[in-house]
Amino acid sequence: MPKERCRQTEQLSREHDEALTFAERIARLASDGSSESLAEGVRLVQQYYRDEMEQHLQHEEKTIFGPIVQFHREHFSLCVRLGTEHGHLRTLATGIRLDTAQRDLQAFADMLRRHTVAEEEELLPLVESLFTPEQLDDVMHFTPLPGTAPGRGASQ
């Protein structure tokens, strides 16, 4: 899915590519269905949420959704839809359990895949076309909330 991005959104786009690769890995583990694969999938999703996903979601919510809602209300529904999906992803990732892992892992992989493609194909092109240079710089220089794992975002 690599697309040409402005320098301020390159990191988010790389994270999207990584998320798609991760979703495929989780889907394979769910499809395998062995107890070892399911346990590995649960562990990986919990680690991914803690180390990368929460920071990524906060990054988008603070530097993208906020300015769109404030300055480009005509795109409010896109932010609501994607923000709702952020909530679903958080719920799936934090509520995943071994006894429902096959279903939960597949649901997480499917949602992560659909959501990531939507952000890459709908949200980032919109941001690049609407945002001021200052807003784009805010996207590039995001700082996570205190207590949030640093992940691999641009703030490092």
Steps between C-alpha positions, in 0.01 A plus 500: 500500500796744493385833365687824454446703816608843611786484750269590792280192449769252399535356851126439535498336158790272599309408816198418283714267288624332818142469628391323182790255530410444865131443414601231250720331760217497754252368243738213419534412869120506542456287189755245621291461815748295701519585869861615450408728210203647686709565812767664286237715329357616833849586625586686179179706497545599864862597437411689179231695680730590788810580295365654180128517433381725783760763417407484131130545579571795730722650232218501247238615749703795623672622184248402232148447634516809723595745222254343255215535749606857584575636152347263244162399644385374161720195571370447853327173410830347385656585837202355685517178298877459541487606866231240566724243337784612729273418793416159357867422442583600857217283633607200294868537590448550872225240535661217308495170690637157431161327530357714217829561319413347165197724458662804668824477303316475168273791593800711601691416180197577280426832670864608506530423128181685399572795726860538386407491132232767561748726675761455231260547208257755646645678801863568410424638150240728660749619761763568237254703293336701782756557774716807527879456517478562876232234546705254295802575719285426807420162344869432452605612850238327713583438867302221672319549827711432811500134593441385143759263362716687248461247218683594183331829418662809358546654844808289569 
